[in-house]
Amino acid sequence: MRTETPGARLRNALSVISASARLQAALTAGTRPDESYIGVLVERCGVEPDFFVRDMLTWALTRHEPALTVAAVLPQLRSASAQARSQALHTLSKIGDPATGAAITVDLLHDENVEVARAAWRTAAGLVPAGHEAELAQELVSELGRGDRETQRSLSRAFAVLGTAAEPVVEDAASSEDQTVSAHAVATLAIMADPDEGFDAAIAEAKRVVALRGAPTVKEQ
């Protein structure tokens, strides 16, 4: 009788209906790492429906040999599955190997799927090589004004991570004729100046400033 491999046992455990059981399986895989788990964990990241289980899968991957894990994760950046791309980016951000920054392509930064794009912004900002912050900021600036509050907040936070090198790029965008882009840029500058400032307050003030900028003035008699 053939003995089931550890990887096969993990795959089965991650396929059960109960989310709590899958969470426990992922926790166990990270607590007792085994090289045969890496491929299984990466595969499951692309299809796991529960957010908390996905987060545990990523944690489990970070508990394994970084070089082996990165080698298994990188191909997922080209997956047709948006979830697989997003989760791969999230995993790379947690591993934090600067060498993987080059794998975050322009296509990922402008991915049509918002969750993938947000993960790419966050990961790229965290892994960008020193001296290339302005270059990345120039690539990201066209995303200003995109999406809902959470999407815009994510981009503002990415610019804040890039720091002072990104400021001239955002300042230029603040004068955009597109009021949505301009307001987002103004709010981003506020977040960059004070990362602890709440995004809601920053964007509300930015919209007020931009609206007043375009308002007609009353000439003095």
C-alpha positions in Angstrom: 0.0 0.0 0.0 1.4 3.4 -1.1 2.0 5.9 1.7 0.5 9.3 1.1 3.2 12.1 0.9 3.1 15.1 3.2 2.3 17.4 0.3 -0.6 15.2 -0.8 -1.9 15.1 2.8 -1.8 18.9 2.9 -3.5 19.2 -0.4 -6.4 17.1 0.9 -6.6 19.0 4.1 -6.8 22.3 2.3 -9.6 21.0 0.1 -12.2 20.3 2.9 -15.3 22.3 3.2 -14.7 23.8 6.6 -12.7 27.1 6.5 -11.6 26.6 10.1 -10.1 23.2 9.2 -8.3 24.7 6.2 -7.0 27.5 8.4 -5.7 24.9 10.8 -4.0 23.0 8.0 -2.3 26.1 6.7 -1.2 26.9 10.3 0.3 23.4 10.7 2.1 23.7 7.4 3.8 26.8 8.6 4.5 25.5 12.1 6.2 22.4 10.7 7.6 23.4 7.3 8.3 20.8 4.7 9.7 21.5 1.2 6.9 19.4 -0.3 4.3 21.9 1.0 5.5 24.9 -1.0 3.9 24.0 -4.3 0.7 23.0 -2.6 0.5 26.3 -0.6 1.2 28.4 -3.7 -1.4 26.4 -5.7 -4.1 26.9 -3.0 -3.4 30.6 -2.8 -4.9 31.0 -6.2 -8.2 29.4 -5.4 -8.8 29.7 -1.7 -12.1 31.7 -1.1 -11.6 32.7 2.5 -9.5 35.8 3.2 -8.2 34.6 6.6 -7.1 31.2 5.2 -5.3 33.0 2.3 -3.5 35.1 4.8 -2.4 32.0 6.7 -1.3 30.3 3.5 1.0 33.3 2.9 2.3 33.1 6.4 3.0 29.4 6.0 5.0 30.2 2.8 7.1 32.7 4.6 8.1 30.0 7.1 9.8 28.0 4.3 13.1 28.4 2.6 12.9 31.9 0.9 14.7 30.9 -2.3 12.5 27.9 -2.9 9.3 29.8 -2.0 10.2 32.8 -4.3 10.9 30.4 -7.2 7.5 28.8 -6.8 5.7 32.1 -6.4 7.2 34.2 -9.2 5.4 32.2 -12.1 2.1 33.1 -10.4 2.6 36.8 -11.3 1.8 35.7 -14.9 -1.2 33.7 -14.0 -4.5 34.2 -15.8 -6.1 34.2 -12.3 -6.3 37.6 -10.7 -6.4 36.1 -7.2 -3.2 34.1 -8.0 -1.4 37.3 -9.1 -2.6 39.3 -6.2 -1.7 36.7 -3.6 1.7 36.1 -5.2 2.4 39.8 -4.9 1.2 39.8 -1.3 3.5 36.8 -0.5 6.5 38.5 -2.1 5.8 41.6 0.0 5.9 39.5 3.1 9.1 37.7 2.1 10.7 41.1 1.4 13.5 40.0 -0.9 14.6 43.2 -2.8 15.8 41.0 -5.7 12.1 40.2 -6.5 11.2 43.9 -7.1 12.2 43.5 -10.8 9.5 40.9 -11.3 6.8 43.5 -10.6 6.1 44.6 -14.2 4.4 47.7 -15.6 1.5 45.4 -16.5 1.0 44.5 -12.9 1.2 48.1 -11.7 -1.6 48.9 -14.2 -3.5 45.6 -13.9 -7.2 45.9 -14.8 -8.0 44.1 -11.6 -8.0 46.6 -8.7 -6.9 44.1 -6.1 -3.9 43.0 -8.2 -2.9 46.7 -8.9 -3.2 47.6 -5.2 -1.0 44.6 -4.2 1.5 45.6 -6.9 1.7 49.2 -5.8 2.3 48.2 -2.2 4.8 45.5 -3.0 6.7 47.6 -5.5 7.0 50.6 -3.1 8.4 48.3 -0.4 10.9 46.6 -2.7 12.0 49.4 -5.0 15.9 49.6 -5.2 17.3 52.7 -3.6 17.6 55.5 -6.1 14.7 54.3 -8.2 11.9 55.8 -6.2 11.2 58.7 -8.5 11.1 56.3 -11.5 8.5 54.2 -9.8 6.5 57.3 -8.8 6.5 58.4 -12.4 5.0 55.1 -13.4 2.4 55.2 -10.6 1.2 58.8 -11.2 -1.1 57.8 -14.0 -3.1 55.7 -11.5 -4.0 58.8 -9.4 -7.8 59.2 -9.3 -8.5 55.6 -10.0 -11.2 53.6 -8.2 -12.9 54.0 -4.9 -11.7 55.2 -1.5 -9.7 52.1 -0.6 -8.0 52.0 -4.0 -7.0 55.7 -3.8 -5.9 55.2 -0.2 -3.6 52.3 -1.2 -1.9 54.4 -3.9 -1.4 57.3 -1.5 0.2 55.0 1.0 2.5 53.6 -1.7 3.6 57.2 -2.6 4.2 57.8 1.1 6.5 54.8 1.3 8.5 56.2 -1.7 9.1 59.4 0.2 10.5 62.7 -0.8 11.8 61.4 -4.2 8.2 61.0 -5.3 7.0 64.5 -4.2 7.8 66.4 -7.4 5.8 63.9 -9.4 2.8 64.1 -7.2 3.1 67.9 -7.0 2.9 68.1 -10.8 -0.2 65.9 -10.7 -1.8 68.2 -8.2 -2.2 70.8 -10.9 -4.0 68.5 -13.2 -7.2 69.8 -15.0 -8.9 66.6 -14.0 -10.3 67.4 -10.6 -10.4 63.8 -9.4 -6.7 63.4 -10.2 -5.9 66.7 -8.7 -7.8 66.1 -5.5 -6.2 62.7 -5.1 -2.7 64.2 -5.6 -3.3 66.9 -3.1 -4.6 64.3 -0.6 -1.5 62.2 -1.3 0.8 65.1 -0.6 -0.9 65.5 2.8 -0.5 61.8 3.5 3.2 62.0 2.5 3.8 64.9 4.8 2.0 63.2 7.7 1.5 59.4 7.2 -0.7 59.4 10.4 -3.3 61.7 8.8 -6.5 59.9 8.0 -7.2 59.5 4.3 -10.8 60.5 4.6 -9.9 63.9 6.1 -7.1 64.4 3.6 -9.3 63.7 0.5 -12.2 65.8 1.9 -9.9 68.8 2.4 -8.2 68.2 -1.0 -11.6 68.2 -2.8 -12.4 71.5 -1.1 -9.1 73.1 -2.1 -9.5 71.9 -5.7 -13.1 73.1 -5.9 -12.2 76.5 -4.6 -9.3 76.7 -7.1 -11.8 76.5 -10.0 -14.4 78.8 -8.5 -14.9 82.3 -10.0 -13.4 85.2 -8.1 -15.3 88.4 -7.3 -13.4 91.5 -8.6 -12.9 94.3 -6.2 -14.8 97.5 -7.0 
